[in-house]
Amino acid sequence: MLAPSHIVLLGLVILLALVVFGPKRLPELGQGVGRAIQEFKHASSQAAREFNTTSSDLKSAVSLNTATPEVVPILVPTNGSQPTAVPSASEQTQNS
């Protein structure tokens, strides 16, 4: 909601624009500002659409790749000698 002081300030800006640009150029200036706002809205909606399609593509790609990653065994030295491989979780379940 506009307060009375905002309305006065807006009137002063419009009056200043009228004095600086003149009554003949003011409609052209308004059209230019309107086109710029329209182009900005179009570009922002296009960017939002692109973001949404990219994120949905990534979500579908991640959901297709649901396989668990392969666990690489870690080499742990036993008693200062040669390191031995620690069995992975899948190897432990196969051995039991």
KOLDORO-201019 format. One record per residue: residue number from 1; residue in three letters; x, y, z of N, C-alpha, C, O in turn. Coordinates in Angstrom, 1 decimal, padded with zeros to 4 digits. Layout:
BEGIN
[atom NUM,'ALA',[X,Y,Z],[X,Y,Z],[X,Y,Z],[X,Y,Z]] ...
//
This chain:
BEGIN
[atom 1,'MET',[000.8,-001.2,000.0],[000.0,000.0,000.0],[000.9,001.2,000.0],[001.9,001.3,000.7]] [atom 2,'LEU',[000.5,002.2,-000.8],[001.3,003.4,-000.9],[000.9,004.4,000.2],[-000.3,004.7,000.4]] [atom 3,'ALA',[001.9,004.9,000.9],[001.6,005.9,001.9],[001.5,007.3,001.2],[002.0,007.4,000.1]] [atom 4,'PRO',[000.9,008.3,001.9],[000.9,009.6,001.2],[002.2,010.1,000.8],[002.3,010.8,-000.2]] [atom 5,'SER',[003.2,009.9,001.6],[004.6,010.4,001.3],[005.1,009.7,000.0],[005.8,010.3,-000.8]] [atom 6,'HIS',[004.7,008.4,-000.2],[005.2,007.7,-001.4],[004.5,008.3,-002.7],[005.1,008.4,-003.7]] [atom 7,'ILE',[003.2,008.7,-002.5],[002.5,009.2,-003.6],[003.1,010.6,-004.0],[003.2,010.9,-005.2]] [atom 8,'VAL',[003.4,011.4,-003.0],[004.0,012.7,-003.3],[005.4,012.5,-004.0],[005.7,013.2,-004.9]] [atom 9,'LEU',[006.2,011.5,-003.5],[007.5,011.2,-004.1],[007.3,010.7,-005.6],[008.1,011.1,-006.4]] [atom 10,'LEU',[006.3,009.9,-005.8],[006.1,009.4,-007.2],[005.7,010.6,-008.1],[006.1,010.6,-009.2]] [atom 11,'GLY',[004.9,011.5,-007.6],[004.5,012.7,-008.4],[005.7,013.5,-008.7],[005.8,014.1,-009.8]] [atom 12,'LEU',[006.6,013.7,-007.7],[007.8,014.5,-008.0],[008.7,013.8,-009.0],[009.3,014.5,-009.9]] [atom 13,'VAL',[008.8,012.5,-009.0],[009.6,011.8,-010.0],[009.0,012.0,-011.4],[009.7,012.2,-012.4]] [atom 14,'ILE',[007.7,011.9,-011.5],[007.0,012.0,-012.8],[007.2,013.5,-013.3],[007.4,013.7,-014.5]] [atom 15,'LEU',[007.0,014.4,-012.4],[007.2,015.8,-012.8],[008.7,016.1,-013.2],[008.9,016.8,-014.2]] [atom 16,'LEU',[009.6,015.5,-012.5],[011.0,015.7,-012.9],[011.3,015.0,-014.3],[012.0,015.6,-015.1]] [atom 17,'ALA',[010.7,013.9,-014.5],[010.9,013.2,-015.8],[010.3,014.0,-016.9],[010.8,014.1,-018.0]] [atom 18,'LEU',[009.1,014.6,-016.7],[008.5,015.5,-017.6],[009.3,016.7,-018.0],[009.4,017.1,-019.1]] [atom 19,'VAL',[009.9,017.3,-017.0],[010.8,018.5,-017.2],[012.1,018.1,-017.9],[012.5,018.8,-018.9]] [atom 20,'VAL',[012.7,017.0,-017.6],[014.0,016.6,-018.2],[013.8,016.1,-019.6],[014.5,016.5,-020.5]] [atom 21,'PHE',[012.8,015.2,-019.8],[012.7,014.6,-021.1],[011.7,015.3,-022.0],[011.7,015.1,-023.3]] [atom 22,'GLY',[010.8,016.1,-021.5],[009.8,016.8,-022.3],[008.6,016.0,-022.6],[008.7,014.7,-022.5]] [atom 23,'PRO',[007.5,016.6,-022.9],[006.2,015.9,-023.2],[006.3,015.0,-024.4],[005.5,014.1,-024.5]] [atom 24,'LYS',[007.1,015.3,-025.4],[007.2,014.5,-026.6],[007.9,013.2,-026.4],[007.6,012.2,-027.0]] [atom 25,'ARG',[009.0,013.2,-025.6],[009.8,012.0,-025.4],[009.3,011.1,-024.3],[009.7,010.0,-024.2]] [atom 26,'LEU',[008.5,011.6,-023.4],[008.0,010.9,-022.3],[007.2,009.6,-022.7],[007.4,008.6,-022.1]] [atom 27,'PRO',[006.3,009.6,-023.7],[005.6,008.4,-024.1],[006.6,007.4,-024.7],[006.5,006.2,-024.5]] [atom 28,'GLU',[007.6,007.8,-025.4],[008.6,006.9,-026.0],[009.4,006.3,-024.8],[009.7,005.1,-024.9]] [atom 29,'LEU',[009.7,007.0,-023.8],[010.5,006.5,-022.7],[009.6,005.5,-021.9],[010.1,004.5,-021.5]] [atom 30,'GLY',[008.3,005.8,-021.8],[007.4,004.8,-021.1],[007.3,003.5,-021.9],[007.3,002.4,-021.3]] [atom 31,'GLN',[007.2,003.6,-023.2],[007.2,002.4,-024.0],[008.5,001.6,-023.9],[008.4,000.4,-023.8]] [atom 32,'GLY',[009.6,002.3,-023.9],[010.9,001.6,-023.7],[011.0,000.9,-022.4],[011.4,-000.3,-022.3]] [atom 33,'VAL',[010.5,001.5,-021.3],[010.5,000.9,-020.0],[009.5,-000.3,-020.0],[009.9,-001.3,-019.4]] [atom 34,'GLY',[008.4,-000.2,-020.6],[007.4,-001.3,-020.7],[008.0,-002.5,-021.4],[007.8,-003.6,-021.0]] [atom 35,'ARG',[008.7,-002.2,-022.5],[009.3,-003.3,-023.3],[010.4,-004.0,-022.5],[010.5,-005.2,-022.5]] [atom 36,'ALA',[011.2,-003.2,-021.8],[012.2,-003.7,-020.9],[011.7,-004.6,-019.8],[012.2,-005.7,-019.6]] [atom 37,'ILE',[010.6,-004.2,-019.2],[009.9,-005.0,-018.2],[009.4,-006.3,-018.8],[009.5,-007.4,-018.2]] [atom 38,'GLN',[008.7,-006.2,-019.9],[008.2,-007.4,-020.6],[009.3,-008.4,-021.0],[009.1,-009.6,-020.8]] [atom 39,'GLU',[010.4,-007.9,-021.5],[011.5,-008.7,-021.9],[012.1,-009.4,-020.6],[012.5,-010.6,-020.7]] [atom 40,'PHE',[012.2,-008.6,-019.5],[012.8,-009.2,-018.3],[011.9,-010.3,-017.8],[012.4,-011.4,-017.4]] [atom 41,'LYS',[010.5,-010.1,-017.8],[009.6,-011.2,-017.4],[009.7,-012.4,-018.2],[009.7,-013.5,-017.7]] [atom 42,'HIS',[009.8,-012.2,-019.5],[010.0,-013.3,-020.5],[011.2,-014.1,-020.2],[011.2,-015.3,-020.2]] [atom 43,'ALA',[012.4,-013.4,-020.0],[013.6,-014.0,-019.8],[013.6,-014.8,-018.4],[014.2,-015.9,-018.3]] [atom 44,'SER',[013.0,-014.2,-017.4],[013.0,-014.9,-016.1],[012.1,-016.1,-016.1],[012.5,-017.1,-015.5]] [atom 45,'SER',[011.0,-016.0,-016.9],[010.2,-017.2,-016.9],[010.8,-018.3,-017.8],[010.7,-019.5,-017.5]] [atom 46,'GLN',[011.6,-017.9,-018.8],[012.3,-018.9,-019.6],[013.4,-019.5,-018.8],[013.6,-020.8,-018.9]] [atom 47,'ALA',[014.1,-018.8,-018.0],[015.2,-019.3,-017.1],[014.6,-020.2,-016.1],[015.2,-021.3,-015.8]] [atom 48,'ALA',[013.4,-019.9,-015.5],[012.8,-020.8,-014.5],[012.3,-022.1,-015.2],[012.5,-023.2,-014.6]] [atom 49,'ARG',[011.8,-022.0,-016.4],[011.4,-023.2,-017.2],[012.6,-024.1,-017.4],[012.5,-025.3,-017.2]] [atom 50,'GLU',[013.7,-023.5,-017.8],[014.9,-024.3,-018.1],[015.5,-024.9,-016.8],[015.9,-026.1,-016.9]] [atom 51,'PHE',[015.4,-024.2,-015.7],[015.9,-024.7,-014.5],[015.0,-025.9,-014.1],[015.5,-026.9,-013.6]] [atom 52,'ASN',[013.7,-025.8,-014.2],[012.8,-026.9,-013.8],[013.0,-028.1,-014.7],[013.0,-029.2,-014.2]] [atom 53,'THR',[013.2,-027.9,-016.0],[013.4,-029.1,-016.8],[014.7,-029.8,-016.5],[014.8,-031.0,-016.6]] [atom 54,'THR',[015.8,-029.0,-016.3],[017.1,-029.5,-016.0],[017.0,-030.3,-014.6],[017.6,-031.4,-014.5]] [atom 55,'SER',[016.4,-029.7,-013.6],[016.3,-030.4,-012.3],[015.5,-031.7,-012.4],[015.8,-032.6,-011.8]] [atom 56,'SER',[014.4,-031.7,-013.2],[013.6,-032.9,-013.4],[014.4,-033.9,-014.2],[014.3,-035.1,-013.9]] [atom 57,'ASP',[015.2,-033.5,-015.1],[016.1,-034.4,-015.9],[017.1,-035.1,-014.9],[017.4,-036.3,-015.0]] [atom 58,'LEU',[017.7,-034.2,-014.0],[018.7,-034.8,-013.1],[018.0,-035.7,-012.1],[018.6,-036.7,-011.8]] [atom 59,'LYS',[016.8,-035.4,-011.6],[016.1,-036.3,-010.7],[015.8,-037.6,-011.3],[016.0,-038.6,-010.7]] [atom 60,'SER',[015.4,-037.6,-012.6],[015.1,-038.9,-013.3],[016.4,-039.6,-013.5],[016.4,-040.9,-013.5]] [atom 61,'ALA',[017.5,-039.0,-013.8],[018.8,-039.6,-014.0],[019.3,-040.3,-012.7],[019.8,-041.4,-012.7]] [atom 62,'VAL',[019.1,-039.6,-011.6],[019.5,-040.1,-010.3],[018.6,-041.3,-009.9],[019.1,-042.3,-009.4]] [atom 63,'SER',[017.3,-041.2,-010.2],[016.4,-042.3,-009.8],[016.7,-043.5,-010.7],[016.5,-044.6,-010.2]] [atom 64,'LEU',[017.2,-043.4,-011.9],[017.5,-044.5,-012.8],[018.8,-045.2,-012.3],[018.9,-046.4,-012.4]] [atom 65,'ASN',[019.7,-044.4,-011.7],[020.9,-045.0,-011.2],[020.8,-045.3,-009.7],[021.4,-044.6,-008.8]] [atom 66,'THR',[020.0,-046.3,-009.3],[019.7,-046.6,-007.9],[020.6,-047.7,-007.4],[020.5,-048.0,-006.2]] [atom 67,'ALA',[021.5,-048.2,-008.2],[022.4,-049.3,-007.8],[023.4,-048.7,-006.7],[023.8,-047.6,-006.8]] [atom 68,'THR',[023.7,-049.5,-005.7],[024.6,-049.1,-004.7],[026.0,-049.1,-005.3],[026.4,-049.9,-006.1]] [atom 69,'PRO',[026.8,-048.1,-004.8],[028.1,-048.0,-005.4],[029.0,-049.2,-004.9],[028.7,-049.8,-003.8]] [atom 70,'GLU',[030.0,-049.6,-005.7],[030.9,-050.7,-005.3],[031.8,-050.2,-004.2],[032.4,-049.1,-004.2]] [atom 71,'VAL',[031.9,-051.1,-003.2],[032.7,-050.7,-002.0],[034.1,-051.3,-002.3],[034.3,-052.5,-002.6]] [atom 72,'VAL',[035.1,-050.4,-002.2],[036.5,-050.8,-002.4],[037.1,-051.2,-001.1],[037.0,-050.4,-000.1]] [atom 73,'PRO',[037.7,-052.4,-001.0],[038.3,-052.8,000.3],[039.5,-051.9,000.7],[040.2,-051.4,-000.2]] [atom 74,'ILE',[039.6,-051.7,002.0],[040.7,-050.8,002.5],[041.8,-051.7,003.0],[041.5,-052.7,003.7]] [atom 75,'LEU',[043.0,-051.4,002.7],[044.2,-052.2,003.1],[044.6,-051.7,004.5],[044.9,-050.5,004.7]] [atom 76,'VAL',[044.6,-052.6,005.4],[045.0,-052.3,006.8],[046.2,-053.2,007.1],[046.2,-054.4,007.0]] [atom 77,'PRO',[047.3,-052.6,007.6],[048.5,-053.4,008.1],[048.1,-054.2,009.3],[047.5,-053.6,010.2]] [atom 78,'THR',[048.4,-055.5,009.4],[048.1,-056.3,010.5],[049.1,-056.1,011.6],[048.7,-055.6,012.7]] [atom 79,'ASN',[050.3,-056.6,011.5],[051.3,-056.5,012.6],[052.6,-055.9,012.0],[053.6,-056.4,012.3]] [atom 80,'GLY',[052.5,-054.8,011.3],[053.6,-054.2,010.8],[054.2,-054.9,009.6],[055.1,-054.4,009.0]] [atom 81,'SER',[053.5,-055.9,009.1],[054.0,-056.6,007.9],[053.2,-056.1,006.7],[052.8,-055.0,006.6]] [atom 82,'GLN',[052.9,-057.0,005.8],[052.2,-056.7,004.6],[050.7,-056.3,004.9],[050.1,-057.0,005.8]] [atom 83,'PRO',[050.2,-055.3,004.3],[048.8,-055.0,004.5],[047.9,-056.0,003.9],[048.2,-056.6,002.9]] [atom 84,'THR',[046.8,-056.3,004.6],[045.8,-057.2,004.1],[044.5,-056.5,003.8],[044.2,-055.5,004.5]] [atom 85,'ALA',[043.7,-057.0,002.9],[042.4,-056.4,002.6],[041.4,-056.7,003.6],[041.2,-057.8,004.1]] [atom 86,'VAL',[040.6,-055.7,004.0],[039.5,-055.8,004.9],[038.3,-056.2,004.0],[038.0,-055.6,003.1]] [atom 87,'PRO',[037.6,-057.3,004.4],[036.5,-057.7,003.5],[035.4,-056.7,003.5],[035.1,-056.1,004.5]] [atom 88,'SER',[034.8,-056.5,002.3],[033.7,-055.6,002.2],[032.4,-056.2,002.8],[032.4,-057.4,003.2]] [atom 89,'ALA',[031.4,-055.4,002.9],[030.1,-055.9,003.6],[029.5,-057.0,002.8],[029.0,-058.0,003.3]] [atom 90,'SER',[029.6,-057.0,001.4],[029.1,-058.1,000.6],[029.9,-059.3,000.7],[029.3,-060.4,000.7]] [atom 91,'GLU',[031.2,-059.2,000.9],[032.0,-060.4,001.1],[031.8,-061.0,002.5],[031.8,-062.2,002.6]] [atom 92,'GLN',[031.5,-060.2,003.5],[031.2,-060.7,004.8],[029.9,-061.5,004.8],[029.8,-062.5,005.5]] [atom 93,'THR',[028.9,-061.0,004.1],[027.6,-061.7,004.0],[027.8,-063.0,003.2],[027.1,-064.0,003.5]] [atom 94,'GLN',[028.6,-063.0,002.2],[028.8,-064.3,001.5],[029.5,-065.3,002.3],[029.3,-066.5,002.1]] [atom 95,'ASN',[030.5,-064.9,003.1],[031.3,-065.8,003.9],[030.5,-066.4,005.1],[030.8,-067.5,005.5]] [atom 96,'SER',[029.5,-065.8,005.5],[028.7,-066.3,006.7],[027.5,-067.2,006.3],[026.8,-067.7,007.2]] 
//
